[in-house]
Structures are given as C-alpha cells and as structure tokens.
Amino acid sequence: MVWVIFVKKEVANFYQYLEENGYSLNTIISYKKDLNQFLEFAKDTNLKDIDHNFIRKYLQFLYDQKYTSKSVSRHISSLKSFFKYLVKMGIIKENPCLLVSNPKIEKKLPNYLNYNDLEVLFSIPDQNDVLGLRNLLILELLYSCGVRVSELVNIKLSDIDFSNQRILILGKGNKERYVLYGSVCDKILKDYLNNSRSKLNKNSEYLLLNKFGNKITDRAIRMIIDDIVKKSSLKLNISPHTLRHTFATHLLNEGADLKIVQELLGHENIATTGIYTHVSNEHLRKVYLSSHPRARR
C-alpha cells in the first residue's frame, strides 16, 4: 500500500513537471491515459524492478489488445518521458525504455478537399443567422489559417492584428506564431464581430463563442463540422483537421515554399510538413497524365 501511494505521488509530480515545462493540455491528458493503463498493468511490480523486458511484455499486451502501431508508439513515448523524469529526479538509475524501439508506422497521406468540395461545405452555414455566421467563420479560419482546433478555440480578440490581417497563435509547447488570413476571411470575420458575436457576448475576451456566450470548446467545433458535413451533399470523412490538411496541400499545389508552410502550420520539424509534398506530387502527376499529349493513351 505504501508503494502504491509512492507511485501515485511521483506520477502526480510528473504531471506537475509537464505543466511547468509548457507541455500542452492535450499532451498531458494523453500521458495520463497511457500511464494509468501502464500502472494498472504493473500494479504488482516494484517500479525499480521494471526493465526493458517488462516494457516489451507490456507492448505485447497492447498488441494483443489490437492496438495499432501508432497507438503503441504513443504509449512508448509516454513511458519514455515518464521514466526519463524518474531518472532525472534520482528515483531510478536507468530508463528501461531506452532499449525499446518505436514500431514502424505506415505513413498515410492526409486527406484533403478539392476546391469544389470546399465551395459546397462553405455554402451550408446560414450567414443571416447568428450561429450560422459564426460557423462560417470557423470553417474559414480552419482553411485560411491552417490552425489546429485547440489553437482556434483559444484565439482572443487581442490576438488579432486587423491592419496586417494576421493572428497570434499559441501552439504546441506554448510556442507562439503568426498566421495570416486574406480578404475573404477578413470580411467574414468583421461580419461575425458586428452581427453575431456582439449578440452573444460583448465582454468575452475570446473570439469564438457558443450560444450561451461562453468560450467555445474543441468538442463543440467538431460537432459543428460534423453537422455541416451531414447537411451537405458530400460523402466524405471530414474533420477540422481535414481543413488544416487542405490548407497545406493547396498552398503547396499553388507553389508555396515548404519552409513557409512549415512556419504557418507551426511544425517543429520540416519532415512533418514534408508529407504534404507527397500529396502535392500526386496532384502534379494527375495533372501531367491528364494534360500532356504524350502521357495519354
């Protein structure tokens, strides 16, 4: 019982450590979920007795439970961070995860929308309705700025630079970046501020509000997108992240530099952005095959 209390205390200290070092709320929630599952598996084992063989047994347990390689890889990352913290605090001598490799993950090309699909999607919200105008702005910001949902819901009025048409975004790891928006988004944004948001709550510091005048949530955004898709004629799997993928793909298709897209997306590693070049190259291939006389059969 004393050991269980000790472990729980160190796990709580680990979460506090993550908060103090600027880890995002979503990352901390993922770590909590993964660690709770691992500690349940290891409840009869002394923390100091856990070695790489024990970790491998746990990973096999996950595979037996039909976890995907991507999920297993995330669990490994969570465990590596936790045990690294325990080593740093002098609680254990070695990180048992150092000899454990992440499984190879099959890279899937991100799905994105073509211009016609976008027009269909954007035609659904009723611009004469208070919430309809807000929903249109949600779509526009996701596509025009390429922001994540977690970033979108946290935009404050003070973050918007109207004169330069840019928004200060607080991204992963509390890293700040500016995203840009164009004339179409500018018009929708101003219409929303004048004709919708002012009727919801004039005093809130946040840009996007729910029907009660409070800050909108990630879950609410996803439900709004789902509802818009259901009302459209599109038979596609569309999430808020699909619009972020579309933002990046369309920029590259139109000749944008990969480094610029990386900065706008807030990717720390350019390899993460690089997956969109595969989508862009596939687009170029289709254009070539359909356009060049020597490519046609």
HELIX and SHEET records of a PDB file:
HELIX    1   1 VAL A    2  GLU A   20  1                                  19    
HELIX    2   2 LEU A   25  PHE A   41  1                                  17    
HELIX    3   3 LEU A   47  ASP A   49  5                                   3    
HELIX    4   4 HIS A   52  ASP A   64  1                                  13    
HELIX    5   5 SER A   69  LYS A   88  1                                  20    
HELIX    6   6 TYR A  115  PHE A  122  1                                   8    
HELIX    7   7 VAL A  130  CYS A  145  1                                  16    
HELIX    8   8 VAL A  149  LEU A  152  1                                   4    
HELIX    9   9 LEU A  157  ASP A  159  5                                   3    
HELIX   10  10 LYS A  172  ASN A  174  5                                   3    
HELIX   11  11 SER A  183  TYR A  192  1                                  10    
HELIX   12  12 LEU A  193  ARG A  197  3                                   5    
HELIX   13  13 SER A  198  LEU A  200  1                                   3    
HELIX   14  14 ASP A  218  LYS A  231  1                                  14    
HELIX   15  15 PRO A  240  ASN A  253  1                                  14    
HELIX   16  16 LEU A  258  LEU A  265  1                                   8    
HELIX   17  17 ILE A  270  SER A  291  1                                  22    
HELIX   18  18 PRO A  293  ALA A  295  5                                   3    
SHEET    1   A 3 ILE A 160  ASP A 161  0                                        
SHEET    2   A 3 ARG A 166  LEU A 170 -1                                        
SHEET    3   A 3 GLU A 176  LEU A 180 -1                                        
END                                                                             
